[in-house]
Amino acid sequence: MTNATSFIDHDRINSTLAAAKTPSQAQLSEILARALELKGLSTSQIAQLLQVTDPDQLNSIFDTARQVKTGIYGQRLVLFAPLYISNLCANDCAYCAFRIRNKKLKRRALRQDEIRREVEVLINEGHKRILLVAGESYPAQGLQYVFDAVDSVYSVKSGKSGSIRRVNVNIAPLSVEEFKALKAHNIGTYQIFQETYHLPTYQKMHLAGPKKDYVWRVEAPDRAMQAGIDDVGVGILFGLYDYKFEILGLMEHIAHLESRYGVGPHTVSVPRLEPACGSDVSASPPYPVDDTTFKKIVAILRLAVPYTGIIMSTRETARIRRETFALGVSQLSASSRTNPGGYSENDRDFDQAQFSLGDHRSLDEVIADLAQMGYIPSFCTACYRLGRTGDHFMELAKPGQIKFMCDPNALATFTEYLLDYATPATRDLGTKMISEKLTQIAQTNPQMAQSAQKMITEIESGKRDVYI
């Protein structure tokens, strides 16, 4: 097979998978012991874990993933909301409602005042982080439309502590010069999904438009880093091709980024293909991933790339989201809409959304659920604003030191939410949980507990946006 790039080697991936056997108990123990060192796993070790189906062996993988997740990130889970500003698209992707040939979809690009209205709704719900999303075509202003949208998001001030403190962006691949212009608008992470690393499947699923170019897309993180955007996010749309191939393809992509730039992806997203208006493929995925396999995917990624943030979207049900948090997830969306105008117009119209959602709960309901499970809901953006990005972030994340900033900052931002936006029931629940967490932290790290308590006291006295 001809490879589209030098770093996604299909023949090597297929050979590795063909040679991989289900590990013996001794081999599994050795692999998991290696994972606990927080240094990742070799491709052959990952391939072995992918073969595991035995429930007892899966439970061993899950238990180890829980330890690695806690060792790197502690108990916090970062919350954000996607903001769809446009469903205009020049591509014909067989799995997506935004595909150019979908005549059922009402096309819309929000005006800047409409974007600001959407942001105001999100702020008044309590959000502090936004992922700005646009179809791969823009109104007459071209790329300037996206730049203006980012500025519009940052311009909105609403509510007691209301502003969006960081905008991450998921848009079409750009040139190096265009990425430099995007960075100038103070974005956080640039996120892009390859969708599938399997070239024949990629060609089959992308029928027309700029997205047909596999290489231009897979090399987008390179160009972003060359432009100075050192936090990039990648992702796979599970269900298009064999998940085992996809994970090894992802590992090759990550290895390429680490080798060339010294920095792997800040985040990895793991969406499963869900029904979308005007897409037969989405209604019947070619390679469906069941729930047990999906949990295995999350756990293996946590072991293989321990430092990266794993994002869980509202495509998944509340139950599946709960079950994956401990296995490796560190970021999740909440109260999502996937159609332009969906927040301010309270619109959940399936025919206008990019895909169907599995979790329709409000932000407050999600937060209450997290607190009951013992997680710290976090809206922290400190790393972006203090320059702890790229290799600076990795220097702390890889040895598991980042949690010493994450947990106190999470408690501080959670306190803000409870005081300014939470329902009374959630406020009571959260206040109790914070007290318990401070007691737990003090038993092992008194200094960290003191830092957290100091920030919480400042917030309770009226100060906002406190972080270390």
DOKOLNU-365566 format. One record per residue (C-alpha): residue in three letters; x, y, z; residue number from 0. Coordinates in steps of 0.25 Angstrom, whole numbers. Layout:
BEGIN
+-------+-------+-------+-------+------+
! kolmi !    xx !    yy !    zz ! zagu !
+-------+-------+-------+-------+------+
!   ALA !     X !     Y !     Z !  NUM !
...
+-------+-------+-------+-------+------+
END
This chain:
BEGIN
+-------+-------+-------+-------+------+
! kolmi !    xx !    yy !    zz ! zagu !
+-------+-------+-------+-------+------+
!   MET !     0 !     0 !     0 !    0 !
!   THR !     5 !    14 !    -3 !    1 !
!   ASN !     5 !    23 !     9 !    2 !
!   ALA !     0 !    37 !     9 !    3 !
!   THR !    11 !    42 !    19 !    4 !
!   SER !    24 !    37 !    24 !    5 !
!   PHE !    19 !    36 !    38 !    6 !
!   ILE !     6 !    28 !    37 !    7 !
!   ASP !    11 !    15 !    31 !    8 !
!   HIS !     0 !     6 !    28 !    9 !
!   ASP !     8 !    -6 !    25 !   10 !
!   ARG !    15 !    -4 !    39 !   11 !
!   ILE !     2 !    -3 !    46 !   12 !
!   ASN !    -4 !   -15 !    39 !   13 !
!   SER !     9 !   -23 !    42 !   14 !
!   THR !     9 !   -19 !    57 !   15 !
!   LEU !    -6 !   -23 !    58 !   16 !
!   ALA !    -4 !   -36 !    51 !   17 !
!   ALA !     7 !   -40 !    60 !   18 !
!   ALA !     0 !   -36 !    73 !   19 !
!   LYS !    -5 !   -47 !    82 !   20 !
!   THR !   -14 !   -46 !    94 !   21 !
!   PRO !    -4 !   -45 !   106 !   22 !
!   SER !    -2 !   -55 !   116 !   23 !
!   GLN !    -5 !   -51 !   130 !   24 !
!   ALA !    10 !   -50 !   133 !   25 !
!   GLN !    11 !   -41 !   120 !   26 !
!   LEU !    -1 !   -33 !   124 !   27 !
!   SER !     5 !   -30 !   138 !   28 !
!   GLU !    18 !   -26 !   131 !   29 !
!   ILE !    11 !   -16 !   122 !   30 !
!   LEU !     3 !   -10 !   133 !   31 !
!   ALA !    15 !    -9 !   142 !   32 !
!   ARG !    21 !    -1 !   131 !   33 !
!   ALA !     9 !     8 !   129 !   34 !
!   LEU !    10 !    11 !   144 !   35 !
!   GLU !    23 !    18 !   142 !   36 !
!   LEU !    15 !    29 !   134 !   37 !
!   LYS !    25 !    28 !   122 !   38 !
!   GLY !    15 !    22 !   112 !   39 !
!   LEU !    15 !     9 !   105 !   40 !
!   SER !    22 !     3 !    92 !   41 !
!   THR !    14 !     1 !    80 !   42 !
!   SER !    15 !   -14 !    81 !   43 !
!   GLN !    10 !   -13 !    96 !   44 !
!   ILE !    -2 !    -5 !    92 !   45 !
!   ALA !    -5 !   -15 !    81 !   46 !
!   GLN !    -5 !   -26 !    91 !   47 !
!   LEU !   -15 !   -18 !   100 !   48 !
!   LEU !   -24 !   -16 !    88 !   49 !
!   GLN !   -25 !   -31 !    87 !   50 !
!   VAL !   -31 !   -33 !   101 !   51 !
!   THR !   -45 !   -37 !   103 !   52 !
!   ASP !   -45 !   -45 !   115 !   53 !
!   PRO !   -53 !   -38 !   126 !   54 !
!   ASP !   -43 !   -40 !   137 !   55 !
!   GLN !   -31 !   -35 !   128 !   56 !
!   LEU !   -40 !   -23 !   124 !   57 !
!   ASN !   -42 !   -20 !   139 !   58 !
!   SER !   -27 !   -20 !   141 !   59 !
!   ILE !   -26 !   -10 !   130 !   60 !
!   PHE !   -37 !    -2 !   135 !   61 !
!   ASP !   -31 !    -2 !   150 !   62 !
!   THR !   -17 !     2 !   144 !   63 !
!   ALA !   -24 !    14 !   136 !   64 !
!   ARG !   -30 !    19 !   148 !   65 !
!   GLN !   -17 !    20 !   156 !   66 !
!   VAL !   -10 !    26 !   144 !   67 !
!   LYS !   -21 !    36 !   142 !   68 !
!   THR !   -21 !    40 !   157 !   69 !
!   GLY !    -6 !    40 !   157 !   70 !
!   ILE !    -5 !    51 !   146 !   71 !
!   TYR !   -18 !    59 !   147 !   72 !
!   GLY !   -23 !    57 !   161 !   73 !
!   GLN !   -38 !    57 !   163 !   74 !
!   ARG !   -42 !    69 !   155 !   75 !
!   LEU !   -50 !    69 !   142 !   76 !
!   VAL !   -50 !    81 !   133 !   77 !
!   LEU !   -63 !    86 !   127 !   78 !
!   PHE !   -65 !    94 !   114 !   79 !
!   ALA !   -76 !    96 !   104 !   80 !
!   PRO !   -75 !    96 !    89 !   81 !
!   LEU !   -80 !   108 !    81 !   82 !
!   TYR !   -84 !   106 !    67 !   83 !
!   ILE !   -84 !   119 !    59 !   84 !
!   SER !   -86 !   113 !    45 !   85 !
!   ASN !   -91 !   101 !    38 !   86 !
!   LEU !   -86 !   105 !    25 !   87 !
!   CYS !   -77 !    95 !    19 !   88 !
!   ALA !   -70 !    92 !     5 !   89 !
!   ASN !   -68 !    77 !     8 !   90 !
!   ASP !   -76 !    65 !     5 !   91 !
!   CYS !   -73 !    56 !    17 !   92 !
!   ALA !   -82 !    44 !    17 !   93 !
!   TYR !   -83 !    43 !    32 !   94 !
!   CYS !   -87 !    58 !    35 !   95 !
!   ALA !  -100 !    66 !    35 !   96 !
!   PHE !   -92 !    79 !    30 !   97 !
!   ARG !   -88 !    72 !    17 !   98 !
!   ILE !   -90 !    81 !     5 !   99 !
!   ARG !  -100 !    71 !    -2 !  100 !
!   ASN !  -109 !    71 !    10 !  101 !
!   LYS !  -121 !    78 !     6 !  102 !
!   LYS !  -129 !    76 !    18 !  103 !
!   LEU !  -120 !    85 !    26 !  104 !
!   LYS !  -123 !   100 !    28 !  105 !
!   ARG !  -110 !   107 !    25 !  106 !
!   ARG !  -106 !   118 !    35 !  107 !
!   ALA !   -94 !   126 !    39 !  108 !
!   LEU !   -97 !   134 !    52 !  109 !
!   ARG !   -95 !   149 !    52 !  110 !
!   GLN !   -85 !   155 !    62 !  111 !
!   ASP !   -96 !   160 !    70 !  112 !
!   GLU !  -103 !   146 !    70 !  113 !
!   ILE !   -89 !   140 !    74 !  114 !
!   ARG !   -89 !   150 !    86 !  115 !
!   ARG !  -103 !   146 !    90 !  116 !
!   GLU !   -99 !   131 !    90 !  117 !
!   VAL !   -87 !   134 !    99 !  118 !
!   GLU !   -96 !   142 !   108 !  119 !
!   VAL !  -105 !   130 !   110 !  120 !
!   LEU !   -93 !   121 !   113 !  121 !
!   ILE !   -86 !   131 !   123 !  122 !
!   ASN !   -99 !   132 !   130 !  123 !
!   GLU !  -100 !   117 !   132 !  124 !
!   GLY !   -86 !   118 !   138 !  125 !
!   HIS !   -77 !   114 !   126 !  126 !
!   LYS !   -62 !   119 !   126 !  127 !
!   ARG !   -57 !   111 !   114 !  128 !
!   ILE !   -62 !   110 !   100 !  129 !
!   LEU !   -58 !   102 !    88 !  130 !
!   LEU !   -61 !   110 !    76 !  131 !
!   VAL !   -66 !   101 !    64 !  132 !
!   ALA !   -69 !   105 !    50 !  133 !
!   GLY !   -72 !    97 !    37 !  134 !
!   GLU !   -61 !    97 !    27 !  135 !
!   SER !   -66 !   109 !    19 !  136 !
!   TYR !   -68 !   124 !    23 !  137 !
!   PRO !   -77 !   136 !    20 !  138 !
!   ALA !   -72 !   147 !    10 !  139 !
!   GLN !   -61 !   151 !    21 !  140 !
!   GLY !   -54 !   138 !    19 !  141 !
!   LEU !   -45 !   134 !    31 !  142 !
!   GLN !   -46 !   148 !    37 !  143 !
!   TYR !   -60 !   143 !    41 !  144 !
!   VAL !   -54 !   133 !    50 !  145 !
!   PHE !   -44 !   144 !    56 !  146 !
!   ASP !   -55 !   153 !    58 !  147 !
!   ALA !   -63 !   142 !    65 !  148 !
!   VAL !   -52 !   139 !    75 !  149 !
!   ASP !   -51 !   154 !    78 !  150 !
!   SER !   -66 !   154 !    80 !  151 !
!   VAL !   -66 !   143 !    90 !  152 !
!   TYR !   -55 !   150 !    98 !  153 !
!   SER !   -63 !   163 !    98 !  154 !
!   VAL !   -75 !   158 !   105 !  155 !
!   LYS !   -76 !   162 !   120 !  156 !
!   SER !   -88 !   157 !   127 !  157 !
!   GLY !   -92 !   152 !   141 !  158 !
!   LYS !   -85 !   152 !   154 !  159 !
!   SER !   -72 !   146 !   149 !  160 !
!   GLY !   -76 !   146 !   135 !  161 !
!   SER !   -66 !   145 !   124 !  162 !
!   ILE !   -60 !   134 !   115 !  163 !
!   ARG !   -46 !   132 !   120 !  164 !
!   ARG !   -41 !   123 !   108 !  165 !
!   VAL !   -45 !   120 !    94 !  166 !
!   ASN !   -40 !   108 !    88 !  167 !
!   VAL !   -43 !   106 !    73 !  168 !
!   ASN !   -47 !    95 !    64 !  169 !
!   ILE !   -47 !    99 !    49 !  170 !
!   ALA !   -42 !    95 !    36 !  171 !
!   PRO !   -27 !    93 !    34 !  172 !
!   LEU !   -19 !   106 !    31 !  173 !
!   SER !    -6 !   110 !    25 !  174 !
!   VAL !     6 !   114 !    35 !  175 !
!   GLU !     3 !   129 !    32 !  176 !
!   GLU !   -12 !   127 !    35 !  177 !
!   PHE !    -9 !   120 !    48 !  178 !
!   LYS !     0 !   131 !    52 !  179 !
!   ALA !   -11 !   141 !    50 !  180 !
!   LEU !   -21 !   132 !    58 !  181 !
!   LYS !   -11 !   131 !    69 !  182 !
!   ALA !   -11 !   146 !    70 !  183 !
!   HIS !   -25 !   146 !    74 !  184 !
!   ASN !   -21 !   139 !    88 !  185 !
!   ILE !   -27 !   125 !    85 !  186 !
!   GLY !   -23 !   113 !    94 !  187 !
!   THR !   -23 !   100 !    87 !  188 !
!   TYR !   -25 !    98 !    72 !  189 !
!   GLN !   -33 !    85 !    71 !  190 !
!   ILE !   -34 !    76 !    58 !  191 !
!   PHE !   -39 !    62 !    56 !  192 !
!   GLN !   -33 !    54 !    46 !  193 !
!   GLU !   -46 !    45 !    47 !  194 !
!   THR !   -39 !    33 !    41 !  195 !
!   TYR !   -24 !    30 !    39 !  196 !
!   HIS !   -27 !    19 !    30 !  197 !
!   LEU !   -25 !    25 !    16 !  198 !
!   PRO !   -35 !    16 !     8 !  199 !
!   THR !   -46 !    19 !    18 !  200 !
!   TYR !   -42 !    34 !    18 !  201 !
!   GLN !   -44 !    34 !     3 !  202 !
!   LYS !   -57 !    27 !     3 !  203 !
!   MET !   -63 !    36 !    14 !  204 !
!   HIS !   -58 !    49 !     8 !  205 !
!   LEU !   -65 !    50 !    -5 !  206 !
!   ALA !   -62 !    65 !    -9 !  207 !
!   GLY !   -56 !    78 !    -4 !  208 !
!   PRO !   -43 !    82 !     2 !  209 !
!   LYS !   -44 !    71 !    13 !  210 !
!   LYS !   -42 !    61 !     2 !  211 !
!   ASP !   -27 !    64 !     4 !  212 !
!   TYR !   -22 !    54 !    15 !  213 !
!   VAL !    -8 !    60 !    16 !  214 !
!   TRP !   -12 !    74 !    17 !  215 !
!   ARG !   -21 !    70 !    29 !  216 !
!   VAL !   -12 !    61 !    36 !  217 !
!   GLU !    -1 !    71 !    35 !  218 !
!   ALA !    -9 !    83 !    41 !  219 !
!   PRO !    -3 !    81 !    55 !  220 !
!   ASP !    11 !    82 !    49 !  221 !
!   ARG !     7 !    95 !    43 !  222 !
!   ALA !     0 !   100 !    55 !  223 !
!   MET !    13 !    97 !    64 !  224 !
!   GLN !    22 !   104 !    53 !  225 !
!   ALA !    13 !   116 !    55 !  226 !
!   GLY !    15 !   116 !    70 !  227 !
!   ILE !     2 !   109 !    74 !  228 !
!   ASP !     8 !    99 !    84 !  229 !
!   ASP !    -5 !    93 !    89 !  230 !
!   VAL !   -12 !    85 !    78 !  231 !
!   GLY !   -23 !    75 !    80 !  232 !
!   VAL !   -25 !    62 !    71 !  233 !
!   GLY !   -36 !    52 !    70 !  234 !
!   ILE !   -42 !    40 !    63 !  235 !
!   LEU !   -57 !    38 !    60 !  236 !
!   PHE !   -58 !    23 !    64 !  237 !
!   GLY !   -68 !    15 !    55 !  238 !
!   LEU !   -62 !    18 !    42 !  239 !
!   TYR !   -51 !     8 !    42 !  240 !
!   ASP !   -45 !    -3 !    51 !  241 !
!   TYR !   -42 !     4 !    65 !  242 !
!   LYS !   -29 !    -4 !    66 !  243 !
!   PHE !   -23 !     2 !    54 !  244 !
!   GLU !   -28 !    15 !    57 !  245 !
!   ILE !   -21 !    15 !    71 !  246 !
!   LEU !    -8 !    11 !    65 !  247 !
!   GLY !   -10 !    22 !    54 !  248 !
!   LEU !   -12 !    32 !    65 !  249 !
!   MET !     1 !    27 !    73 !  250 !
!   GLU !     9 !    29 !    60 !  251 !
!   HIS !     4 !    43 !    59 !  252 !
!   ILE !     7 !    46 !    73 !  253 !
!   ALA !    21 !    40 !    72 !  254 !
!   HIS !    23 !    49 !    60 !  255 !
!   LEU !    19 !    61 !    67 !  256 !
!   GLU !    28 !    58 !    79 !  257 !
!   SER !    40 !    54 !    71 !  258 !
!   ARG !    39 !    67 !    62 !  259 !
!   TYR !    34 !    77 !    73 !  260 !
!   GLY !    37 !    71 !    86 !  261 !
!   VAL !    22 !    72 !    89 !  262 !
!   GLY !    10 !    63 !    87 !  263 !
!   PRO !    -4 !    67 !    86 !  264 !
!   HIS !   -10 !    74 !    98 !  265 !
!   THR !   -23 !    67 !    96 !  266 !
!   VAL !   -29 !    54 !    89 !  267 !
!   SER !   -43 !    54 !    86 !  268 !
!   VAL !   -51 !    40 !    85 !  269 !
!   PRO !   -64 !    42 !    79 !  270 !
!   ARG !   -72 !    31 !    74 !  271 !
!   LEU !   -80 !    32 !    61 !  272 !
!   GLU !   -95 !    36 !    64 !  273 !
!   PRO !  -107 !    38 !    55 !  274 !
!   ALA !  -107 !    51 !    47 !  275 !
!   CYS !  -117 !    57 !    38 !  276 !
!   GLY !  -115 !    54 !    24 !  277 !
!   SER !  -105 !    43 !    26 !  278 !
!   ASP !  -107 !    28 !    24 !  279 !
!   VAL !   -93 !    25 !    29 !  280 !
!   SER !   -95 !    31 !    42 !  281 !
!   ALA !  -108 !    23 !    44 !  282 !
!   SER !  -101 !    10 !    42 !  283 !
!   PRO !   -86 !    11 !    45 !  284 !
!   PRO !   -77 !     2 !    37 !  285 !
!   TYR !   -69 !    -2 !    49 !  286 !
!   PRO !   -78 !     0 !    61 !  287 !
!   VAL !   -71 !     1 !    75 !  288 !
!   ASP !   -79 !    -5 !    87 !  289 !
!   ASP !   -78 !     1 !   101 !  290 !
!   THR !   -68 !    -9 !   106 !  291 !
!   THR !   -59 !    -7 !    95 !  292 !
!   PHE !   -61 !     8 !    96 !  293 !
!   LYS !   -57 !     8 !   111 !  294 !
!   LYS !   -45 !    -1 !   107 !  295 !
!   ILE !   -41 !    10 !    97 !  296 !
!   VAL !   -41 !    21 !   107 !  297 !
!   ALA !   -33 !    13 !   117 !  298 !
!   ILE !   -22 !     9 !   107 !  299 !
!   LEU !   -21 !    23 !   102 !  300 !
!   ARG !   -19 !    27 !   117 !  301 !
!   LEU !    -8 !    17 !   118 !  302 !
!   ALA !    -1 !    19 !   105 !  303 !
!   VAL !    -1 !    35 !   105 !  304 !
!   PRO !    -2 !    38 !   120 !  305 !
!   TYR !     0 !    53 !   119 !  306 !
!   THR !   -10 !    56 !   109 !  307 !
!   GLY !   -24 !    61 !   113 !  308 !
!   ILE !   -35 !    52 !   108 !  309 !
!   ILE !   -48 !    59 !   104 !  310 !
!   MET !   -62 !    52 !   105 !  311 !
!   SER !   -73 !    59 !    98 !  312 !
!   THR !   -88 !    59 !   100 !  313 !
!   ARG !   -90 !    50 !    88 !  314 !
!   GLU !   -89 !    39 !    99 !  315 !
!   THR !  -100 !    37 !   110 !  316 !
!   ALA !   -98 !    41 !   124 !  317 !
!   ARG !   -96 !    27 !   128 !  318 !
!   ILE !   -85 !    24 !   118 !  319 !
!   ARG !   -78 !    38 !   122 !  320 !
!   ARG !   -79 !    34 !   137 !  321 !
!   GLU !   -72 !    20 !   134 !  322 !
!   THR !   -61 !    26 !   126 !  323 !
!   PHE !   -57 !    38 !   135 !  324 !
!   ALA !   -48 !    29 !   144 !  325 !
!   LEU !   -42 !    21 !   132 !  326 !
!   GLY !   -35 !    34 !   127 !  327 !
!   VAL !   -45 !    45 !   123 !  328 !
!   SER !   -40 !    59 !   128 !  329 !
!   GLN !   -49 !    68 !   120 !  330 !
!   LEU !   -63 !    68 !   116 !  331 !
!   SER !   -73 !    77 !   110 !  332 !
!   ALA !   -87 !    80 !   116 !  333 !
!   SER !  -100 !    86 !   113 !  334 !
!   SER !   -96 !    85 !    98 !  335 !
!   ARG !  -103 !    89 !    85 !  336 !
!   THR !   -97 !    86 !    72 !  337 !
!   ASN !  -105 !    96 !    63 !  338 !
!   PRO !  -102 !   110 !    61 !  339 !
!   GLY !  -111 !   118 !    70 !  340 !
!   GLY !  -115 !   106 !    79 !  341 !
!   TYR !  -112 !   113 !    92 !  342 !
!   SER !  -119 !   126 !    91 !  343 !
!   GLU !  -131 !   120 !    84 !  344 !
!   ASN !  -131 !   107 !    92 !  345 !
!   ASP !  -132 !    99 !    80 !  346 !
!   ARG !  -129 !    84 !    80 !  347 !
!   ASP !  -134 !    82 !    66 !  348 !
!   PHE !  -128 !    69 !    61 !  349 !
!   ASP !  -129 !    73 !    46 !  350 !
!   GLN !  -120 !    85 !    49 !  351 !
!   ALA !  -110 !    79 !    58 !  352 !
!   GLN !   -97 !    73 !    53 !  353 !
!   PHE !  -100 !    60 !    61 !  354 !
!   SER !  -109 !    55 !    71 !  355 !
!   LEU !  -106 !    56 !    86 !  356 !
!   GLY !  -107 !    46 !    97 !  357 !
!   ASP !  -106 !    55 !   109 !  358 !
!   HIS !  -116 !    66 !   110 !  359 !
!   ARG !  -113 !    71 !   124 !  360 !
!   SER !  -111 !    85 !   128 !  361 !
!   LEU !   -97 !    89 !   133 !  362 !
!   ASP !  -103 !    90 !   147 !  363 !
!   GLU !  -108 !    75 !   147 !  364 !
!   VAL !   -94 !    71 !   141 !  365 !
!   ILE !   -87 !    78 !   152 !  366 !
!   ALA !   -96 !    72 !   163 !  367 !
!   ASP !   -93 !    58 !   157 !  368 !
!   LEU !   -78 !    60 !   157 !  369 !
!   ALA !   -78 !    65 !   171 !  370 !
!   GLN !   -86 !    53 !   176 !  371 !
!   MET !   -76 !    44 !   169 !  372 !
!   GLY !   -64 !    51 !   177 !  373 !
!   TYR !   -59 !    59 !   165 !  374 !
!   ILE !   -55 !    74 !   165 !  375 !
!   PRO !   -62 !    81 !   154 !  376 !
!   SER !   -52 !    91 !   148 !  377 !
!   PHE !   -53 !   103 !   139 !  378 !
!   CYS !   -38 !   106 !   141 !  379 !
!   THR !   -30 !   113 !   130 !  380 !
!   ALA !   -18 !   117 !   138 !  381 !
!   CYS !    -8 !   109 !   129 !  382 !
!   TYR !   -12 !   116 !   117 !  383 !
!   ARG !   -10 !   130 !   123 !  384 !
!   LEU !     2 !   127 !   131 !  385 !
!   GLY !     9 !   121 !   119 !  386 !
!   ARG !     9 !   106 !   124 !  387 !
!   THR !     6 !   101 !   110 !  388 !
!   GLY !    14 !    93 !   100 !  389 !
!   ASP !    27 !    87 !   106 !  390 !
!   HIS !    25 !    95 !   119 !  391 !
!   PHE !    12 !    88 !   121 !  392 !
!   MET !    18 !    74 !   117 !  393 !
!   GLU !    30 !    77 !   127 !  394 !
!   LEU !    19 !    77 !   138 !  395 !
!   ALA !     9 !    67 !   132 !  396 !
!   LYS !    18 !    55 !   129 !  397 !
!   PRO !    24 !    53 !   143 !  398 !
!   GLY !    10 !    56 !   149 !  399 !
!   GLN !    13 !    69 !   155 !  400 !
!   ILE !     2 !    77 !   148 !  401 !
!   LYS !    -8 !    72 !   158 !  402 !
!   PHE !    -2 !    81 !   169 !  403 !
!   MET !    -7 !    93 !   161 !  404 !
!   CYS !   -19 !    86 !   155 !  405 !
!   ASP !   -26 !    82 !   168 !  406 !
!   PRO !   -25 !    95 !   175 !  407 !
!   ASN !   -29 !   103 !   163 !  408 !
!   ALA !   -40 !    94 !   161 !  409 !
!   LEU !   -45 !    96 !   175 !  410 !
!   ALA !   -44 !   111 !   173 !  411 !
!   THR !   -52 !   111 !   160 !  412 !
!   PHE !   -62 !   102 !   166 !  413 !
!   THR !   -64 !   111 !   178 !  414 !
!   GLU !   -67 !   122 !   168 !  415 !
!   TYR !   -77 !   114 !   161 !  416 !
!   LEU !   -84 !   110 !   174 !  417 !
!   LEU !   -85 !   125 !   179 !  418 !
!   ASP !   -89 !   131 !   166 !  419 !
!   TYR !   -97 !   121 !   157 !  420 !
!   ALA !  -101 !   108 !   165 !  421 !
!   THR !  -115 !   104 !   169 !  422 !
!   PRO !  -116 !   103 !   184 !  423 !
!   ALA !  -116 !    88 !   184 !  424 !
!   THR !  -103 !    88 !   176 !  425 !
!   ARG !   -97 !    99 !   184 !  426 !
!   ASP !   -99 !    91 !   197 !  427 !
!   LEU !   -94 !    78 !   191 !  428 !
!   GLY !   -82 !    85 !   185 !  429 !
!   THR !   -78 !    92 !   198 !  430 !
!   LYS !   -78 !    79 !   206 !  431 !
!   MET !   -70 !    73 !   195 !  432 !
!   ILE !   -59 !    84 !   195 !  433 !
!   SER !   -58 !    83 !   210 !  434 !
!   GLU !   -56 !    68 !   209 !  435 !
!   LYS !   -46 !    70 !   198 !  436 !
!   LEU !   -38 !    80 !   206 !  437 !
!   THR !   -37 !    70 !   217 !  438 !
!   GLN !   -32 !    59 !   208 !  439 !
!   ILE !   -22 !    68 !   202 !  440 !
!   ALA !   -17 !    73 !   215 !  441 !
!   GLN !   -14 !    58 !   219 !  442 !
!   THR !    -3 !    56 !   208 !  443 !
!   ASN !     0 !    70 !   204 !  444 !
!   PRO !    -2 !    81 !   214 !  445 !
!   GLN !     4 !    92 !   206 !  446 !
!   MET !    -5 !    89 !   194 !  447 !
!   ALA !   -17 !    89 !   203 !  448 !
!   GLN !   -13 !   103 !   209 !  449 !
!   SER !   -11 !   109 !   195 !  450 !
!   ALA !   -25 !   104 !   191 !  451 !
!   GLN !   -31 !   109 !   204 !  452 !
!   LYS !   -25 !   123 !   202 !  453 !
!   MET !   -31 !   124 !   188 !  454 !
!   ILE !   -44 !   119 !   193 !  455 !
!   THR !   -44 !   130 !   204 !  456 !
!   GLU !   -41 !   141 !   194 !  457 !
!   ILE !   -52 !   136 !   185 !  458 !
!   GLU !   -62 !   136 !   197 !  459 !
!   SER !   -58 !   150 !   201 !  460 !
!   GLY !   -62 !   155 !   187 !  461 !
!   LYS !   -49 !   153 !   178 !  462 !
!   ARG !   -51 !   146 !   165 !  463 !
!   ASP !   -41 !   139 !   155 !  464 !
!   VAL !   -31 !   134 !   165 !  465 !
!   TYR !   -21 !   124 !   161 !  466 !
!   ILE !    -7 !   119 !   162 !  467 !
+-------+-------+-------+-------+------+
END
